[in-house]
């Protein structure tokens, strides 16, 4: 399936790449993976994940966006299938596990 970004999506990506626009999730104050922010996208928050994926796409050349969207769609489809058949075993920590060893601080 061919995915072509809309004119609106292309403008958002162009403005993001140029630094003219900042997307963020107002509910969780998430600004994307390439900005100083308050952690990772919040599980099950469409706003956080929209910011995350737009941030991932902003640096992709326009002629490669359709290919990247197809790759992302494939990843999501495989994760959903793995969860459905019980083979998805990734369980993230509720919070980062930080260990400070003496002499390495």
N, CA, C and O atoms as CSV, one atom per row, in Angstrom:
chain,resi,resn,atom,element,x,y,z
A,1,UNK,N,N,0.838,-1.167,0.000
A,1,UNK,CA,C,0.000,0.000,0.000
A,1,UNK,C,C,0.890,1.240,0.000
A,1,UNK,O,O,1.762,1.386,0.856
A,2,UNK,N,N,0.668,2.118,-0.950
A,2,UNK,CA,C,1.477,3.323,-1.091
A,2,UNK,C,C,0.935,4.427,-0.186
A,2,UNK,O,O,-0.250,4.755,-0.237
A,3,UNK,N,N,1.804,4.992,0.636
A,3,UNK,CA,C,1.421,6.087,1.521
A,3,UNK,C,C,2.081,7.357,1.022
A,3,UNK,O,O,3.305,7.434,0.922
A,4,UNK,N,N,1.281,8.334,0.716
A,4,UNK,CA,C,1.827,9.623,0.322
A,4,UNK,C,C,1.365,10.657,1.337
A,4,UNK,O,O,0.169,10.775,1.605
A,5,UNK,N,N,2.307,11.408,1.904
A,5,UNK,CA,C,1.917,12.427,2.874
A,5,UNK,C,C,1.032,13.483,2.217
A,5,UNK,O,O,1.212,13.822,1.048
A,6,UNK,N,N,0.090,13.988,2.975
A,6,UNK,CA,C,-0.765,15.065,2.484
A,6,UNK,C,C,0.041,16.357,2.460
A,6,UNK,O,O,1.128,16.431,3.034
A,7,UNK,N,N,-0.493,17.366,1.800
A,7,UNK,CA,C,0.179,18.667,1.764
A,7,UNK,C,C,0.348,19.212,3.180
A,7,UNK,O,O,1.378,19.799,3.509
A,8,UNK,N,N,-0.666,19.013,4.010
A,8,UNK,CA,C,-0.596,19.471,5.397
A,8,UNK,C,C,0.511,18.750,6.162
A,8,UNK,O,O,1.260,19.385,6.904
A,9,UNK,N,N,0.624,17.436,5.990
A,9,UNK,CA,C,1.676,16.667,6.658
A,9,UNK,C,C,3.051,17.105,6.173
A,9,UNK,O,O,3.976,17.241,6.974
A,10,UNK,N,N,3.194,17.326,4.873
A,10,UNK,CA,C,4.479,17.789,4.338
A,10,UNK,C,C,4.871,19.143,4.934
A,10,UNK,O,O,6.039,19.370,5.249
A,11,UNK,N,N,3.896,20.037,5.087
A,11,UNK,CA,C,4.193,21.353,5.662
A,11,UNK,C,C,4.616,21.214,7.121
A,11,UNK,O,O,5.567,21.864,7.555
A,12,UNK,N,N,3.918,20.375,7.880
A,12,UNK,CA,C,4.286,20.163,9.284
A,12,UNK,C,C,5.709,19.618,9.374
A,12,UNK,O,O,6.510,20.102,10.173
A,13,UNK,N,N,6.025,18.611,8.556
A,13,UNK,CA,C,7.359,18.018,8.594
A,13,UNK,C,C,8.427,19.033,8.201
A,13,UNK,O,O,9.497,19.077,8.808
A,14,UNK,N,N,8.144,19.834,7.202
A,14,UNK,CA,C,9.090,20.861,6.765
A,14,UNK,C,C,9.311,21.899,7.863
A,14,UNK,O,O,10.446,22.287,8.138
A,15,UNK,N,N,8.223,22.345,8.488
A,15,UNK,CA,C,8.339,23.328,9.563
A,15,UNK,C,C,9.048,22.758,10.787
A,15,UNK,O,O,9.816,23.458,11.447
A,16,UNK,N,N,8.788,21.476,11.091
A,16,UNK,CA,C,9.489,20.825,12.204
A,16,UNK,C,C,10.989,20.779,11.940
A,16,UNK,O,O,11.793,21.132,12.802
A,17,UNK,N,N,11.357,20.339,10.734
A,17,UNK,CA,C,12.773,20.201,10.384
A,17,UNK,C,C,13.490,21.544,10.443
A,17,UNK,O,O,14.665,21.612,10.805
A,18,UNK,N,N,12.777,22.617,10.085
A,18,UNK,CA,C,13.387,23.949,10.079
A,18,UNK,C,C,13.358,24.611,11.457
A,18,UNK,O,O,13.932,25.684,11.644
A,19,UNK,N,N,12.696,23.977,12.413
A,19,UNK,CA,C,12.633,24.541,13.756
A,19,UNK,C,C,11.603,25.644,13.919
A,19,UNK,O,O,11.628,26.371,14.912
A,20,UNK,N,N,10.687,25.781,12.949
A,20,UNK,CA,C,9.666,26.830,13.029
A,20,UNK,C,C,8.462,26.407,13.862
A,20,UNK,O,O,7.662,27.242,14.283
A,21,UNK,N,N,8.342,25.107,14.096
A,21,UNK,CA,C,7.196,24.567,14.833
A,21,UNK,C,C,7.704,23.581,15.871
A,21,UNK,O,O,8.655,22.841,15.620
A,22,UNK,N,N,7.075,23.570,17.026
A,22,UNK,CA,C,7.395,22.603,18.059
A,22,UNK,C,C,6.118,21.850,18.408
A,22,UNK,O,O,5.153,22.443,18.890
A,23,UNK,N,N,6.114,20.545,18.166
A,23,UNK,CA,C,4.974,19.717,18.557
A,23,UNK,C,C,5.209,19.202,19.962
A,23,UNK,O,O,6.340,18.888,20.335
A,24,UNK,N,N,4.144,19.113,20.742
A,24,UNK,CA,C,4.266,18.556,22.080
A,24,UNK,C,C,2.911,18.060,22.529
A,24,UNK,O,O,1.870,18.511,22.051
A,25,UNK,N,N,2.945,17.129,23.452
A,25,UNK,CA,C,1.731,16.627,24.075
A,25,UNK,C,C,1.474,17.495,25.303
A,25,UNK,O,O,2.219,17.433,26.281
A,26,UNK,N,N,0.423,18.297,25.246
A,26,UNK,CA,C,0.124,19.215,26.348
A,26,UNK,C,C,-0.244,18.464,27.626
A,26,UNK,O,O,0.037,18.931,28.730
A,27,UNK,N,N,-0.870,17.303,27.471
A,27,UNK,CA,C,-1.292,16.547,28.645
A,27,UNK,C,C,-0.096,16.033,29.445
A,27,UNK,O,O,-0.099,16.078,30.675
A,28,UNK,N,N,0.942,15.535,28.728
A,28,UNK,CA,C,2.087,14.920,29.403
A,28,UNK,C,C,3.381,15.722,29.271
A,28,UNK,O,O,4.423,15.304,29.775
A,29,UNK,N,N,3.319,16.868,28.598
A,29,UNK,CA,C,4.493,17.723,28.393
A,29,UNK,C,C,5.630,16.952,27.717
A,29,UNK,O,O,6.796,17.082,28.091
A,30,UNK,N,N,5.271,16.159,26.728
A,30,UNK,CA,C,6.257,15.389,25.976
A,30,UNK,C,C,6.576,16.123,24.680
A,30,UNK,O,O,5.679,16.443,23.900
A,31,UNK,N,N,7.872,16.390,24.455
A,31,UNK,CA,C,8.308,17.171,23.306
A,31,UNK,C,C,8.994,16.357,22.221
A,31,UNK,O,O,9.461,16.930,21.236
A,32,UNK,N,N,9.068,15.062,22.367
A,32,UNK,CA,C,9.712,14.233,21.363
A,32,UNK,C,C,11.079,13.751,21.794
A,32,UNK,O,O,11.661,14.272,22.745
A,33,UNK,N,N,11.595,12.743,21.083
A,33,UNK,CA,C,12.833,12.087,21.507
A,33,UNK,C,C,14.093,12.925,21.321
A,33,UNK,O,O,15.113,12.637,21.947
A,34,UNK,N,N,14.049,13.946,20.483
A,34,UNK,CA,C,15.266,14.714,20.229
A,34,UNK,C,C,15.297,16.038,21.005
A,34,UNK,O,O,16.114,16.909,20.707
A,35,UNK,N,N,14.435,16.188,21.971
A,35,UNK,CA,C,14.388,17.390,22.787
A,35,UNK,C,C,14.542,17.020,24.255
A,35,UNK,O,O,14.240,15.897,24.659
A,36,UNK,N,N,15.011,17.967,25.037
A,36,UNK,CA,C,15.044,17.742,26.478
A,36,UNK,C,C,13.601,17.759,26.950
A,36,UNK,O,O,12.902,18.760,26.793
A,37,UNK,N,N,13.161,16.670,27.519
A,37,UNK,CA,C,11.774,16.594,27.954
A,37,UNK,C,C,11.664,15.681,29.161
A,37,UNK,O,O,12.670,15.295,29.755
A,38,UNK,N,N,10.476,15.352,29.506
A,38,UNK,CA,C,10.221,14.598,30.720
A,38,UNK,C,C,10.049,13.118,30.457
A,38,UNK,O,O,9.060,12.541,30.910
A,39,UNK,N,N,10.948,12.482,29.758
A,39,UNK,CA,C,10.887,11.042,29.579
A,39,UNK,C,C,10.389,10.612,28.218
A,39,UNK,O,O,10.443,11.364,27.245
A,40,UNK,N,N,9.907,9.394,28.174
A,40,UNK,CA,C,9.447,8.773,26.944
A,40,UNK,C,C,7.967,9.069,26.729
A,40,UNK,O,O,7.290,9.562,27.631
A,41,UNK,N,N,7.465,8.765,25.522
A,41,UNK,CA,C,6.031,8.937,25.293
A,41,UNK,C,C,5.230,8.101,26.293
A,41,UNK,O,O,5.628,6.994,26.654
A,42,UNK,N,N,4.116,8.641,26.726
A,42,UNK,CA,C,3.268,7.950,27.693
A,42,UNK,C,C,2.507,6.826,27.006
A,42,UNK,O,O,1.908,7.018,25.948
A,43,UNK,N,N,2.540,5.660,27.617
A,43,UNK,CA,C,1.829,4.501,27.094
A,43,UNK,C,C,0.363,4.840,26.882
A,43,UNK,O,O,-0.279,5.426,27.755
A,44,UNK,N,N,-0.161,4.475,25.732
A,44,UNK,CA,C,-1.575,4.665,25.383
A,44,UNK,C,C,-1.997,6.125,25.210
A,44,UNK,O,O,-3.193,6.415,25.238
A,45,UNK,N,N,-1.061,7.041,25.034
A,45,UNK,CA,C,-1.419,8.441,24.788
A,45,UNK,C,C,-1.180,8.754,23.307
A,45,UNK,O,O,-0.038,8.822,22.852
A,46,UNK,N,N,-2.259,8.941,22.575
A,46,UNK,CA,C,-2.145,9.221,21.137
A,46,UNK,C,C,-1.346,10.500,20.889
A,46,UNK,O,O,-0.593,10.575,19.918
A,47,UNK,N,N,-1.500,11.505,21.754
A,47,UNK,CA,C,-0.771,12.766,21.581
A,47,UNK,C,C,0.731,12.582,21.677
A,47,UNK,O,O,1.478,13.096,20.844
A,48,UNK,N,N,1.178,11.846,22.696
A,48,UNK,CA,C,2.617,11.589,22.872
A,48,UNK,C,C,3.180,10.833,21.673
A,48,UNK,O,O,4.246,11.171,21.160
A,49,UNK,N,N,2.458,9.812,21.233
A,49,UNK,CA,C,2.975,8.989,20.136
A,49,UNK,C,C,2.926,9.729,18.804
A,49,UNK,O,O,3.759,9.484,17.931
A,50,UNK,N,N,1.966,10.625,18.639
A,50,UNK,CA,C,1.934,11.442,17.427
A,50,UNK,C,C,3.183,12.327,17.379
A,50,UNK,O,O,3.818,12.454,16.332
A,51,UNK,N,N,3.530,12.939,18.516
A,51,UNK,CA,C,4.749,13.756,18.605
A,51,UNK,C,C,5.977,12.900,18.303
A,51,UNK,O,O,6.865,13.321,17.561
A,52,UNK,N,N,6.024,11.706,18.875
A,52,UNK,CA,C,7.168,10.815,18.664
A,52,UNK,C,C,7.355,10.495,17.180
A,52,UNK,O,O,8.458,10.623,16.648
A,53,UNK,N,N,6.269,10.077,16.510
A,53,UNK,CA,C,6.413,9.668,15.112
A,53,UNK,C,C,6.641,10.844,14.173
A,53,UNK,O,O,7.402,10.711,13.215
A,54,UNK,N,N,6.013,11.986,14.413
A,54,UNK,CA,C,6.329,13.152,13.592
A,54,UNK,C,C,7.791,13.537,13.780
A,54,UNK,O,O,8.455,13.930,12.820
A,55,UNK,N,N,8.301,13.427,15.009
A,55,UNK,CA,C,9.709,13.729,15.264
A,55,UNK,C,C,10.623,12.777,14.499
A,55,UNK,O,O,11.680,13.183,14.014
A,56,UNK,N,N,10.220,11.519,14.391
A,56,UNK,CA,C,11.012,10.544,13.645
A,56,UNK,C,C,11.014,10.850,12.142
A,56,UNK,O,O,12.006,10.588,11.462
A,57,UNK,N,N,9.933,11.390,11.632
A,57,UNK,CA,C,9.800,11.630,10.195
A,57,UNK,C,C,10.356,12.964,9.731
A,57,UNK,O,O,10.605,13.141,8.538
A,58,UNK,N,N,10.558,13.909,10.642
A,58,UNK,CA,C,10.928,15.261,10.223
A,58,UNK,C,C,12.269,15.340,9.495
A,58,UNK,O,O,12.469,16.247,8.687
A,59,UNK,N,N,13.186,14.420,9.759
A,59,UNK,CA,C,14.501,14.468,9.124
A,59,UNK,C,C,14.618,13.554,7.901
A,59,UNK,O,O,15.688,13.444,7.303
A,60,UNK,N,N,13.522,12.906,7.539
A,60,UNK,CA,C,13.527,12.010,6.383
A,60,UNK,C,C,13.314,12.845,5.120
A,60,UNK,O,O,12.400,13.668,5.077
A,61,UNK,N,N,14.143,12.647,4.092
A,61,UNK,CA,C,13.939,13.376,2.841
A,61,UNK,C,C,12.536,13.103,2.281
A,61,UNK,O,O,12.037,11.984,2.390
A,62,UNK,N,N,11.904,14.111,1.686
A,62,UNK,CA,C,10.530,13.964,1.209
A,62,UNK,C,C,10.307,12.760,0.290
A,62,UNK,O,O,9.243,12.142,0.325
A,63,UNK,N,N,11.295,12.432,-0.523
A,63,UNK,CA,C,11.108,11.305,-1.441
A,63,UNK,C,C,11.189,9.948,-0.740
A,63,UNK,O,O,10.930,8.919,-1.363
A,64,UNK,N,N,11.545,9.931,0.550
A,64,UNK,CA,C,11.641,8.675,1.298
A,64,UNK,C,C,10.568,8.528,2.377
A,64,UNK,O,O,10.526,7.515,3.076
A,65,UNK,N,N,9.703,9.532,2.513
A,65,UNK,CA,C,8.692,9.494,3.574
A,65,UNK,C,C,7.718,8.338,3.375
A,65,UNK,O,O,7.390,7.643,4.337
A,66,UNK,N,N,7.251,8.120,2.155
A,66,UNK,CA,C,6.301,7.027,1.912
A,66,UNK,C,C,6.913,5.681,2.316
A,66,UNK,O,O,6.235,4.840,2.907
A,67,UNK,N,N,8.183,5.484,1.999
A,67,UNK,CA,C,8.878,4.244,2.369
A,67,UNK,C,C,8.991,4.111,3.887
A,67,UNK,O,O,8.780,3.027,4.432
A,68,UNK,N,N,9.322,5.203,4.570
A,68,UNK,CA,C,9.455,5.168,6.028
A,68,UNK,C,C,8.113,4.883,6.699
A,68,UNK,O,O,8.054,4.131,7.671
A,69,UNK,N,N,7.038,5.481,6.186
A,69,UNK,CA,C,5.707,5.226,6.750
A,69,UNK,C,C,5.334,3.759,6.562
A,69,UNK,O,O,4.755,3.149,7.461
A,70,UNK,N,N,5.659,3.189,5.406
A,70,UNK,CA,C,5.381,1.766,5.178
A,70,UNK,C,C,6.176,0.901,6.154
A,70,UNK,O,O,5.658,-0.098,6.653
A,71,UNK,N,N,7.429,1.272,6.432
A,71,UNK,CA,C,8.244,0.533,7.404
A,71,UNK,C,C,7.613,0.600,8.799
A,71,UNK,O,O,7.513,-0.415,9.489
A,72,UNK,N,N,7.194,1.790,9.206
A,72,UNK,CA,C,6.565,1.950,10.515
A,72,UNK,C,C,5.279,1.148,10.612
A,72,UNK,O,O,5.005,0.520,11.635
A,73,UNK,N,N,4.494,1.169,9.546
A,73,UNK,CA,C,3.249,0.394,9.517
A,73,UNK,C,C,3.544,-1.089,9.681
A,73,UNK,O,O,2.820,-1.790,10.388
A,74,UNK,N,N,4.592,-1.570,9.040
A,74,UNK,CA,C,4.990,-2.976,9.142
A,74,UNK,C,C,5.410,-3.326,10.570
A,74,UNK,O,O,5.034,-4.376,11.090
A,75,UNK,N,N,6.185,-2.449,11.197
A,75,UNK,CA,C,6.628,-2.684,12.576
A,75,UNK,C,C,5.421,-2.781,13.502
A,75,UNK,O,O,5.314,-3.713,14.299
A,76,UNK,N,N,4.518,-1.816,13.394
A,76,UNK,CA,C,3.334,-1.809,14.257
A,76,UNK,C,C,2.492,-3.063,14.017
A,76,UNK,O,O,2.018,-3.681,14.970
A,77,UNK,N,N,2.303,-3.442,12.749
A,77,UNK,CA,C,1.519,-4.639,12.428
A,77,UNK,C,C,2.142,-5.886,13.057
A,77,UNK,O,O,1.428,-6.717,13.619
A,78,UNK,N,N,3.470,-6.024,12.966
A,78,UNK,CA,C,4.142,-7.196,13.542
A,78,UNK,C,C,4.050,-7.215,15.068
A,78,UNK,O,O,3.906,-8.281,15.666
A,79,UNK,N,N,4.133,-6.046,15.698
A,79,UNK,CA,C,3.993,-5.985,17.153
A,79,UNK,C,C,2.578,-6.396,17.560
A,79,UNK,O,O,2.405,-7.169,18.503
A,80,UNK,N,N,1.574,-5.888,16.861
A,80,UNK,CA,C,0.187,-6.238,17.169
A,80,UNK,C,C,-0.031,-7.743,17.000
A,80,UNK,O,O,-0.696,-8.370,17.825
A,81,UNK,N,N,0.527,-8.322,15.934
A,81,UNK,CA,C,0.407,-9.769,15.713
A,81,UNK,C,C,1.103,-10.552,16.825
A,81,UNK,O,O,0.583,-11.562,17.298
A,82,UNK,N,N,2.277,-10.083,17.238
A,82,UNK,CA,C,3.016,-10.782,18.302
A,82,UNK,C,C,2.260,-10.713,19.632
A,82,UNK,O,O,2.230,-11.687,20.384
A,83,UNK,N,N,1.659,-9.579,19.912
A,83,UNK,CA,C,0.862,-9.465,21.144
A,83,UNK,C,C,-0.330,-10.404,21.071
A,83,UNK,O,O,-0.651,-11.083,22.046
A,84,UNK,N,N,-0.992,-10.445,19.909
A,84,UNK,CA,C,-2.186,-11.283,19.741
A,84,UNK,C,C,-1.864,-12.767,19.889
A,84,UNK,O,O,-2.662,-13.515,20.452
A,85,UNK,N,N,-0.702,-13.205,19.391
A,85,UNK,CA,C,-0.390,-14.639,19.483
A,85,UNK,C,C,0.431,-14.999,20.724
A,85,UNK,O,O,0.838,-16.149,20.894
A,86,UNK,N,N,0.671,-14.009,21.589
A,86,UNK,CA,C,1.342,-14.272,22.862
A,86,UNK,C,C,2.852,-14.365,22.784
A,86,UNK,O,O,3.488,-14.754,23.764
A,87,UNK,N,N,3.444,-14.022,21.658
A,87,UNK,CA,C,4.901,-14.129,21.536
A,87,UNK,C,C,5.626,-12.821,21.878
A,87,UNK,O,O,6.856,-12.793,21.886
A,88,UNK,N,N,4.896,-11.752,22.157
A,88,UNK,CA,C,5.511,-10.479,22.525
A,88,UNK,C,C,5.849,-10.522,24.005
A,88,UNK,O,O,4.953,-10.581,24.847
A,89,UNK,N,N,7.127,-10.492,24.325
A,89,UNK,CA,C,7.532,-10.636,25.719
A,89,UNK,C,C,8.229,-9.400,26.271
A,89,UNK,O,O,8.810,-9.456,27.355
A,90,UNK,N,N,8.185,-8.299,25.557
A,90,UNK,CA,C,8.834,-7.074,26.021
A,90,UNK,C,C,8.021,-6.475,27.162
A,90,UNK,O,O,6.836,-6.181,27.005
A,91,UNK,N,N,8.662,-6.299,28.302
A,91,UNK,CA,C,8.005,-5.691,29.461
A,91,UNK,C,C,8.919,-4.584,29.983
A,91,UNK,O,O,9.866,-4.855,30.722
A,92,UNK,N,N,8.634,-3.334,29.598
A,92,UNK,CA,C,9.502,-2.251,30.060
A,92,UNK,C,C,9.330,-1.993,31.552
A,92,UNK,O,O,8.291,-2.302,32.135
A,93,UNK,N,N,10.364,-1.424,32.158
A,93,UNK,CA,C,10.264,-1.005,33.542
A,93,UNK,C,C,9.230,0.112,33.645
A,93,UNK,O,O,9.035,0.874,32.698
A,94,UNK,N,N,8.572,0.207,34.790
A,94,UNK,CA,C,7.690,1.340,35.031
A,94,UNK,C,C,8.507,2.619,35.150
A,94,UNK,O,O,7.995,3.716,34.927
A,95,UNK,N,N,9.757,2.472,35.496
A,95,UNK,CA,C,10.665,3.600,35.631
A,95,UNK,C,C,12.060,3.087,35.291
A,95,UNK,O,O,12.298,1.880,35.342
A,96,UNK,N,N,12.978,3.971,34.947
A,96,UNK,CA,C,14.329,3.496,34.622
A,96,UNK,C,C,14.981,2.798,35.817
A,96,UNK,O,O,14.790,3.195,36.967
A,97,UNK,N,N,15.734,1.780,35.529
A,97,UNK,CA,C,16.509,1.098,36.578
A,97,UNK,C,C,17.906,1.698,36.523
A,97,UNK,O,O,18.650,1.491,35.565
A,98,UNK,N,N,18.247,2.440,37.560
A,98,UNK,CA,C,19.537,3.128,37.611
A,98,UNK,C,C,20.386,2.504,38.695
A,98,UNK,O,O,19.955,2.372,39.841
A,99,UNK,N,N,21.593,2.121,38.328
A,99,UNK,CA,C,22.514,1.522,39.290
A,99,UNK,C,C,23.785,2.360,39.281
A,99,UNK,O,O,24.387,2.574,38.228
A,100,UNK,N,N,24.188,2.830,40.446
A,100,UNK,CA,C,25.430,3.600,40.564
A,100,UNK,C,C,26.422,2.732,41.320
A,100,UNK,O,O,26.199,2.366,42.474
A,101,UNK,N,N,27.512,2.415,40.656
A,101,UNK,CA,C,28.536,1.595,41.274
A,101,UNK,C,C,29.631,2.491,41.838
A,101,UNK,O,O,30.035,3.458,41.192
A,102,UNK,N,N,30.114,2.178,43.036
A,102,UNK,CA,C,31.176,3.001,43.622
A,102,UNK,C,C,32.368,3.098,42.661
A,102,UNK,O,O,32.790,2.114,42.056
A,103,UNK,N,N,32.884,4.308,42.549
A,103,UNK,CA,C,34.057,4.517,41.686
A,103,UNK,C,C,33.702,4.835,40.242
A,103,UNK,O,O,34.582,5.209,39.467
A,104,UNK,N,N,32.424,4.696,39.858
A,104,UNK,CA,C,32.010,4.971,38.467
A,104,UNK,C,C,31.125,6.196,38.365
A,104,UNK,O,O,30.592,6.481,37.292
A,105,UNK,N,N,30.959,6.916,39.440
A,105,UNK,CA,C,30.057,8.082,39.415
A,105,UNK,C,C,30.751,9.312,38.937
A,105,UNK,O,O,30.137,10.376,38.857
